[in-house]
């Protein structure tokens, strides 16, 4: 036990912990613990306690921590000296008030053969519904939960409005200033199921576009904000800063807003977390969905999705990894979504950045890096399929052999192709979607697609196989909807092919 002195900073008194608690960045011996203190007007101390049991009889760490005004009274503490593969409990408190009790598991030791279980979700638009899937994930037996982006939505996209978001200067849910982004996270963390999920497992989140603005790219705005009140780079900084304030991740000492990283779980899994927004070039062809985009523009080698530095880091860490499964948690789809065959519909995903896709996938092929699985969000649709170096497969698997697999985990609530576009609005899309699947004939690389259901994925990495389960709630209109399995998949070690089980 150790007690830190915080010269002159008073203990917090009448405060609450409305946004709950969270943990992140777990290793075999360390983790980052998070809360936010409500009701403060200046810096103040609270106590953090970590124990081996829920009753806090076996305390392993107790320390005073300072909630600072400059951090919006978010508290993040790195604790160390943990034993590998163990369950720990933690809480923050003042003399009068306790936070919720959180729990997390330190990662299994490097020589462990234990199967590793990961919950994966993306796209939880508050206005589009409740989070019954988060309740199921919170109660699942998991080593970590990964959010692939769109943890918040910076404005209103859903006219059906199962829930109403009144954040923003105009009360219409649109946020641009730092204070407004902070209000947005507070709104989302008002949700009981999301708070329970954060309390029950370590969470690793990467941002996609809506943590800042729809379809932004590098230093360029997404051009869809009707009334841009703040210059884009300032707005992006506001979004990044609010993200880090509300996530259980420490900032990288070398690069303030770097989110790409790896996380290791024993012998069976290395998790690669990417950033496909901050370093990317602008989308080709004015980012038009369902519009023809010439190949030379899509594959222009001067354009990048990952940026030079992240690309060389990814290639090197993938090559050096001795984990059985290399799961790449990535924002946008790496398999093509074509209509018709050979003609991609969405230049915002890897399809619009062909040079980077070829570079990464030929590297995986040429370096014989086996057992790579991409885990993907963004598109509000479930897909599973085989990844070839071109992103696509020919009819009856006549194209190049696959080098990896991809699992796209649907959306927690956000509206998908069927809800938001509607078959009557876009007649061409009608032929793109057949019985809830995206034009299977045009995309032979898909083993499965489903544009109808909401949900998430659970991934289990073990010595001989990778199992992926797509799960779906009966409805997102009620917080208590039952959750069922939509489809189960297996990938056998050494064979980059998705099998439906
Ligand atoms: Fe989304």
Boltz pocket constraint, residues with backbone or C-beta under 6 A from the ligand:
constraints:
  - pocket:
      binder: B
      contacts: [[A, 122], [A, 123], [A, 149], [A, 150], [A, 210], [A, 378], [A, 379], [A, 380], [A, 411], [A, 414]]
      max_distance: 6.0
